[in-house]
Amino acid sequence: MADLAALYRFRFKESDLPQKNAIWKTLCDNFFGAIVGKTDVVLDLGCGYGEFINNIHAGRKLGVDLNSDVRRFLSPDVVFIEGRADAIAVDPASVDVVFSSNFIEHLKSKDELDLVFREILRVLKPGGRLILLGPNVKYLANAYWDFYDHYLPLSHLSLEEGLSIAGFQVRDVIPRFLPYTTRSALPKAPFLIAAYVRMPFVWPLFGKQFLIQAVKPARVDG
């Protein structure tokens, strides 16, 4: 992309951020907080304007993004790391949880994704977890390509296979979790969002994004 900051400014209006932060605070309080420990070192890969990493409770919080402009949107307790997803400036085996939302579909190829998976394995502690959230091409058809910088079509099935090949142990695959975007059918009121994430039987009705959890095994061959 020629100008990542310009793309962010076009797609993610600052006026929308309060509502998006309210949505993510509710998601963190009512769902992700149950799978991320309060003492964990958490790294948000492709953190954007920090909607997840600002709102999750954790022992140490790291936000990684190529766009230096996002720094000003991150909370004071988030350490910002400007850089590529395949060369993260953190020590090996130092992170408990890597979270990434709506990022990997922007990579140019499966080869690039393989390099990102290898880097995530490097920074995760043995037993550390990767949490991936993103659009599921299996349920989106042509809408997947409505964004200028979507390159890599991925489904929960292709990702499960790719993660396993990379050396992860896939623990949980939810094919349909959240709607495609915050402008879609996701209820906006916090009490409705909280109710939604507690009722898995309704996720197939609205969900267009997968949620996958995978673990770095105690020993990674190769």
C-alpha atoms as a printed R data frame, in Angstrom:
    type eleno elety resid chain resno       x       y      z
1   ATOM     1    CA   MET     A     1   0.000   0.000  0.000
2   ATOM     2    CA   ALA     A     2   1.307   3.431 -0.936
3   ATOM     3    CA   ASP     A     3   0.092   5.270  2.162
4   ATOM     4    CA   LEU     A     4  -1.145   3.178  5.067
5   ATOM     5    CA   ALA     A     5  -1.978   6.218  7.195
6   ATOM     6    CA   ALA     A     6  -4.179   7.618  4.409
7   ATOM     7    CA   LEU     A     7  -6.018   4.313  4.119
8   ATOM     8    CA   TYR     A     8  -6.640   4.252  7.871
9   ATOM     9    CA   ARG     A     9  -7.962   7.798  7.811
10  ATOM    10    CA   PHE     A    10 -10.327   7.006  4.925
11  ATOM    11    CA   ARG     A    11 -11.708   3.773  6.338
12  ATOM    12    CA   PHE     A    12 -11.623   4.397 10.080
13  ATOM    13    CA   LYS     A    13 -13.189   7.756 10.858
14  ATOM    14    CA   GLU     A    14 -12.111   9.281 14.155
15  ATOM    15    CA   SER     A    15 -15.740  10.146 14.784
16  ATOM    16    CA   ASP     A    16 -16.536   6.409 14.786
17  ATOM    17    CA   LEU     A    17 -13.918   5.562 17.395
18  ATOM    18    CA   PRO     A    18 -16.013   6.181 20.540
19  ATOM    19    CA   GLN     A    19 -18.653   3.717 19.336
20  ATOM    20    CA   LYS     A    20 -16.052   1.175 18.219
21  ATOM    21    CA   ASN     A    21 -14.266   1.463 21.557
22  ATOM    22    CA   ALA     A    22 -17.556   0.927 23.376
23  ATOM    23    CA   ILE     A    23 -18.192  -2.208 21.299
24  ATOM    24    CA   TRP     A    24 -14.721  -3.583 21.968
25  ATOM    25    CA   LYS     A    25 -14.853  -2.763 25.666
26  ATOM    26    CA   THR     A    26 -18.028  -4.838 25.888
27  ATOM    27    CA   LEU     A    27 -16.447  -7.663 23.861
28  ATOM    28    CA   CYS     A    28 -13.384  -7.648 26.114
29  ATOM    29    CA   ASP     A    29 -15.400  -7.488 29.322
30  ATOM    30    CA   ASN     A    30 -17.842 -10.198 28.312
31  ATOM    31    CA   PHE     A    31 -15.844 -12.567 26.105
32  ATOM    32    CA   PHE     A    32 -12.138 -11.999 25.523
33  ATOM    33    CA   GLY     A    33 -11.457 -11.237 29.176
34  ATOM    34    CA   ALA     A    34 -12.361 -14.837 29.965
35  ATOM    35    CA   ILE     A    35  -9.656 -16.215 27.637
36  ATOM    36    CA   VAL     A    36  -6.926 -13.638 28.316
37  ATOM    37    CA   GLY     A    37  -5.396 -13.667 31.772
38  ATOM    38    CA   LYS     A    38  -5.061 -10.449 33.749
39  ATOM    39    CA   THR     A    39  -1.335 -11.094 34.263
40  ATOM    40    CA   ASP     A    40  -0.629 -12.153 30.658
41  ATOM    41    CA   VAL     A    41   1.739 -10.387 28.305
42  ATOM    42    CA   VAL     A    42  -0.548  -9.647 25.346
43  ATOM    43    CA   LEU     A    43   0.579  -8.566 21.885
44  ATOM    44    CA   ASP     A    44  -1.968  -7.131 19.450
45  ATOM    45    CA   LEU     A    45  -0.630  -7.743 15.939
46  ATOM    46    CA   GLY     A    46  -1.893  -5.147 13.485
47  ATOM    47    CA   CYS     A    47  -3.380  -3.241 16.403
48  ATOM    48    CA   GLY     A    48  -4.936  -0.431 14.349
49  ATOM    49    CA   TYR     A    49  -6.358   2.265 16.584
50  ATOM    50    CA   GLY     A    50  -6.154  -0.007 19.610
51  ATOM    51    CA   GLU     A    51  -9.780  -0.979 20.096
52  ATOM    52    CA   PHE     A    52  -8.805  -4.400 21.489
53  ATOM    53    CA   ILE     A    53  -5.503  -3.710 23.225
54  ATOM    54    CA   ASN     A    54  -6.802  -0.541 24.907
55  ATOM    55    CA   ASN     A    55  -9.721  -2.414 26.448
56  ATOM    56    CA   ILE     A    56  -8.321  -5.807 27.404
57  ATOM    57    CA   HIS     A    57  -7.051  -6.284 30.960
58  ATOM    58    CA   ALA     A    58  -3.539  -7.748 30.966
59  ATOM    59    CA   GLY     A    59  -0.253  -7.613 32.819
60  ATOM    60    CA   ARG     A    60   1.626  -6.045 29.899
61  ATOM    61    CA   LYS     A    61   0.184  -4.787 26.625
62  ATOM    62    CA   LEU     A    62   2.007  -4.432 23.303
63  ATOM    63    CA   GLY     A    63   0.564  -2.985 20.112
64  ATOM    64    CA   VAL     A    64   2.306  -3.711 16.791
65  ATOM    65    CA   ASP     A    65   1.474  -1.851 13.579
66  ATOM    66    CA   LEU     A    66   3.216  -0.482 10.495
67  ATOM    67    CA   ASN     A    67   1.270   2.772 10.735
68  ATOM    68    CA   SER     A    68   3.072   5.105 13.134
69  ATOM    69    CA   ASP     A    69  -0.027   7.327 13.316
70  ATOM    70    CA   VAL     A    70  -1.853   4.810 15.518
71  ATOM    71    CA   ARG     A    71   0.482   5.579 18.426
72  ATOM    72    CA   ARG     A    72  -1.592   8.594 19.465
73  ATOM    73    CA   PHE     A    73  -4.737   6.478 19.836
74  ATOM    74    CA   LEU     A    74  -3.214   3.916 22.203
75  ATOM    75    CA   SER     A    75  -3.675   4.055 25.970
76  ATOM    76    CA   PRO     A    76  -0.671   5.017 28.125
77  ATOM    77    CA   ASP     A    77  -0.344   1.415 29.350
78  ATOM    78    CA   VAL     A    78   0.168   0.099 25.783
79  ATOM    79    CA   VAL     A    79   3.724  -0.139 24.463
80  ATOM    80    CA   PHE     A    80   3.649   0.688 20.748
81  ATOM    81    CA   ILE     A    81   6.004  -1.185 18.426
82  ATOM    82    CA   GLU     A    82   6.175   0.145 14.888
83  ATOM    83    CA   GLY     A    83   7.165  -2.581 12.481
84  ATOM    84    CA   ARG     A    84   6.355  -5.556 10.302
85  ATOM    85    CA   ALA     A    85   4.445  -8.596 11.482
86  ATOM    86    CA   ASP     A    86   7.220 -10.909 10.335
87  ATOM    87    CA   ALA     A    87   9.913  -9.055 12.302
88  ATOM    88    CA   ILE     A    88   8.475  -8.107 15.690
89  ATOM    89    CA   ALA     A    89  10.883  -6.269 17.983
90  ATOM    90    CA   VAL     A    90  10.275  -8.354 21.111
91  ATOM    91    CA   ASP     A    91  12.342 -11.096 22.739
92  ATOM    92    CA   PRO     A    92  11.787 -14.752 21.866
93  ATOM    93    CA   ALA     A    93   9.341 -16.678 24.055
94  ATOM    94    CA   SER     A    94   8.257 -13.514 25.920
95  ATOM    95    CA   VAL     A    95   4.539 -13.261 25.060
96  ATOM    96    CA   ASP     A    96   1.611 -15.200 26.545
97  ATOM    97    CA   VAL     A    97  -1.054 -14.220 24.002
98  ATOM    98    CA   VAL     A    98  -0.852 -12.907 20.455
99  ATOM    99    CA   PHE     A    99  -4.169 -11.461 19.317
100 ATOM   100    CA   SER     A   100  -4.862 -10.360 15.761
101 ATOM   101    CA   SER     A   101  -8.126  -9.059 14.356
102 ATOM   102    CA   ASN     A   102  -8.795  -8.385 10.675
103 ATOM   103    CA   PHE     A   103  -5.132  -8.265  9.768
104 ATOM   104    CA   ILE     A   104  -3.907 -11.393  7.987
105 ATOM   105    CA   GLU     A   105  -6.250 -10.962  4.999
106 ATOM   106    CA   HIS     A   106  -4.142  -7.893  4.117
107 ATOM   107    CA   LEU     A   107  -1.030  -9.977  3.505
108 ATOM   108    CA   LYS     A   108  -0.107 -10.515 -0.133
109 ATOM   109    CA   SER     A   109   0.384 -14.297 -0.143
110 ATOM   110    CA   LYS     A   110   0.391 -17.548  1.815
111 ATOM   111    CA   ASP     A   111   4.186 -17.316  1.843
112 ATOM   112    CA   GLU     A   112   3.934 -14.009  3.728
113 ATOM   113    CA   LEU     A   113   1.438 -15.542  6.132
114 ATOM   114    CA   ASP     A   114   3.779 -18.473  6.778
115 ATOM   115    CA   LEU     A   115   6.506 -15.995  7.765
116 ATOM   116    CA   VAL     A   116   4.094 -14.243 10.135
117 ATOM   117    CA   PHE     A   117   3.115 -17.569 11.717
118 ATOM   118    CA   ARG     A   118   6.817 -18.382 12.183
119 ATOM   119    CA   GLU     A   119   7.390 -15.019 13.875
120 ATOM   120    CA   ILE     A   120   4.383 -15.507 16.165
121 ATOM   121    CA   LEU     A   121   5.773 -18.893 17.203
122 ATOM   122    CA   ARG     A   122   9.095 -17.185 17.950
123 ATOM   123    CA   VAL     A   123   7.647 -14.562 20.299
124 ATOM   124    CA   LEU     A   124   5.152 -16.841 22.072
125 ATOM   125    CA   LYS     A   125   6.101 -18.689 25.208
126 ATOM   126    CA   PRO     A   126   5.705 -22.482 25.081
127 ATOM   127    CA   GLY     A   127   2.007 -23.008 25.722
128 ATOM   128    CA   GLY     A   128   1.286 -19.433 24.615
129 ATOM   129    CA   ARG     A   129  -1.813 -18.778 22.562
130 ATOM   130    CA   LEU     A   130  -2.680 -17.187 19.259
131 ATOM   131    CA   ILE     A   131  -6.191 -15.745 18.911
132 ATOM   132    CA   LEU     A   132  -7.222 -14.924 15.337
133 ATOM   133    CA   LEU     A   133 -10.361 -13.030 14.374
134 ATOM   134    CA   GLY     A   134 -11.131 -12.216 10.766
135 ATOM   135    CA   PRO     A   135 -13.514 -12.326  7.820
136 ATOM   136    CA   ASN     A   136 -14.415 -15.852  6.732
137 ATOM   137    CA   VAL     A   137 -14.421 -15.950  2.933
138 ATOM   138    CA   LYS     A   138 -16.567 -19.085  3.058
139 ATOM   139    CA   TYR     A   139 -19.546 -16.998  4.221
140 ATOM   140    CA   LEU     A   140 -18.860 -13.648  2.550
141 ATOM   141    CA   ALA     A   141 -18.742 -14.381 -1.184
142 ATOM   142    CA   ASN     A   142 -18.062 -11.156 -3.116
143 ATOM   143    CA   ALA     A   143 -18.318  -8.862 -0.079
144 ATOM   144    CA   TYR     A   144 -14.850 -10.029  0.937
145 ATOM   145    CA   TRP     A   145 -13.405  -7.942 -1.903
146 ATOM   146    CA   ASP     A   146 -15.171  -4.695 -1.014
147 ATOM   147    CA   PHE     A   147 -12.011  -3.503  0.736
148 ATOM   148    CA   TYR     A   148  -9.171  -2.215 -1.434
149 ATOM   149    CA   ASP     A   149  -6.432  -3.924  0.575
150 ATOM   150    CA   HIS     A   150  -7.903  -7.418  0.929
151 ATOM   151    CA   TYR     A   151  -5.530  -9.791 -0.847
152 ATOM   152    CA   LEU     A   152  -5.612 -13.167  0.881
153 ATOM   153    CA   PRO     A   153  -8.927 -15.054  0.950
154 ATOM   154    CA   LEU     A   154  -9.065 -17.258  4.042
155 ATOM   155    CA   SER     A   155 -11.639 -19.520  5.622
156 ATOM   156    CA   HIS     A   156 -11.633 -21.190  9.011
157 ATOM   157    CA   LEU     A   157 -10.759 -24.445  7.231
158 ATOM   158    CA   SER     A   158  -7.759 -23.103  5.304
159 ATOM   159    CA   LEU     A   159  -6.473 -21.349  8.425
160 ATOM   160    CA   GLU     A   160  -6.804 -24.456 10.565
161 ATOM   161    CA   GLU     A   161  -4.726 -26.328  7.993
162 ATOM   162    CA   GLY     A   162  -2.144 -23.546  7.658
163 ATOM   163    CA   LEU     A   163  -1.734 -23.176 11.413
164 ATOM   164    CA   SER     A   164  -1.259 -26.912 11.841
165 ATOM   165    CA   ILE     A   165   1.353 -27.016  9.086
166 ATOM   166    CA   ALA     A   166   3.162 -24.078 10.724
167 ATOM   167    CA   GLY     A   167   3.471 -25.999 13.989
168 ATOM   168    CA   PHE     A   168   0.553 -24.721 16.063
169 ATOM   169    CA   GLN     A   169  -1.909 -26.914 17.900
170 ATOM   170    CA   VAL     A   170  -5.359 -25.662 16.936
171 ATOM   171    CA   ARG     A   171  -7.604 -25.787 20.001
172 ATOM   172    CA   ASP     A   172 -10.826 -23.998 19.072
173 ATOM   173    CA   VAL     A   173 -12.401 -23.057 15.742
174 ATOM   174    CA   ILE     A   174 -15.574 -20.967 15.568
175 ATOM   175    CA   PRO     A   175 -16.491 -20.567 11.870
176 ATOM   176    CA   ARG     A   176 -19.080 -17.841 12.545
177 ATOM   177    CA   PHE     A   177 -18.545 -15.473 15.447
178 ATOM   178    CA   LEU     A   178 -19.001 -11.732 14.827
179 ATOM   179    CA   PRO     A   179 -20.637  -9.932 11.883
180 ATOM   180    CA   TYR     A   180 -18.369  -8.719  9.093
181 ATOM   181    CA   THR     A   181 -17.954  -5.116 10.269
182 ATOM   182    CA   THR     A   182 -19.086  -2.877 13.112
183 ATOM   183    CA   ARG     A   183 -21.428  -1.237 10.580
184 ATOM   184    CA   SER     A   184 -23.252  -4.518 10.000
185 ATOM   185    CA   ALA     A   185 -25.790  -6.452 12.028
186 ATOM   186    CA   LEU     A   186 -23.889  -6.494 15.313
187 ATOM   187    CA   PRO     A   187 -26.085  -4.851 17.957
188 ATOM   188    CA   LYS     A   188 -24.555  -1.591 19.120
189 ATOM   189    CA   ALA     A   189 -25.965  -1.251 22.653
190 ATOM   190    CA   PRO     A   190 -23.519  -2.733 25.203
191 ATOM   191    CA   PHE     A   191 -26.163  -4.900 26.890
192 ATOM   192    CA   LEU     A   192 -27.155  -6.382 23.508
193 ATOM   193    CA   ILE     A   193 -23.539  -7.094 22.564
194 ATOM   194    CA   ALA     A   194 -23.003  -8.757 25.950
195 ATOM   195    CA   ALA     A   195 -26.093 -10.875 25.374
196 ATOM   196    CA   TYR     A   196 -24.974 -11.794 21.847
197 ATOM   197    CA   VAL     A   197 -21.540 -13.155 22.859
198 ATOM   198    CA   ARG     A   198 -23.172 -15.248 25.590
199 ATOM   199    CA   MET     A   199 -25.533 -16.957 23.139
200 ATOM   200    CA   PRO     A   200 -23.453 -19.076 20.728
201 ATOM   201    CA   PHE     A   201 -26.612 -20.471 19.137
202 ATOM   202    CA   VAL     A   202 -27.256 -17.077 17.477
203 ATOM   203    CA   TRP     A   203 -23.736 -16.663 16.076
204 ATOM   204    CA   PRO     A   204 -24.484 -18.663 12.893
205 ATOM   205    CA   LEU     A   205 -27.307 -16.229 12.106
206 ATOM   206    CA   PHE     A   206 -25.078 -13.135 12.023
207 ATOM   207    CA   GLY     A   207 -21.470 -14.306 12.140
208 ATOM   208    CA   LYS     A   208 -19.263 -13.715  9.111
209 ATOM   209    CA   GLN     A   209 -15.933 -13.735 10.977
210 ATOM   210    CA   PHE     A   210 -14.069 -16.764 12.282
211 ATOM   211    CA   LEU     A   211 -12.494 -16.970 15.722
212 ATOM   212    CA   ILE     A   212  -9.607 -19.404 16.036
213 ATOM   213    CA   GLN     A   213  -7.428 -20.221 19.020
214 ATOM   214    CA   ALA     A   214  -4.157 -22.073 18.587
215 ATOM   215    CA   VAL     A   215  -1.337 -22.959 20.978
216 ATOM   216    CA   LYS     A   216   2.419 -23.025 20.624
217 ATOM   217    CA   PRO     A   217   3.413 -26.509 21.772
218 ATOM   218    CA   ALA     A   218   6.106 -27.020 24.373
219 ATOM   219    CA   ARG     A   219   8.404 -28.113 21.560
220 ATOM   220    CA   VAL     A   220   8.231 -26.806 17.993
221 ATOM   221    CA   ASP     A   221  10.059 -28.974 15.472
222 ATOM   222    CA   GLY     A   222  12.121 -27.175 12.859
